[in-house]
């Protein structure tokens, strides 16, 4: 499984959704760390301008040890 997958929903209300499954990351601290890193990476990518669609980011098992810079690269590849 890849570190993350991104799904876009055009024509919907612009928003971000970050999904970190409890099955893959049983510790709450791990899930929160991943969410914070993904939010920071998305904020660096989009800044103040919001996308015109809903973006759903699903975290995979290999994402836990990735740095924010690596996450930005992964997100840019998939956006």
Secondary structure, DSSP 8 states (H G I E B T S, - for coil): --SEEEEEEETS--EEEEE--TTT--SHHHHHHHHHHHHHHHHHHHTTS--SEEEEEEE-GGGTT--HHHHHHHHHHH-
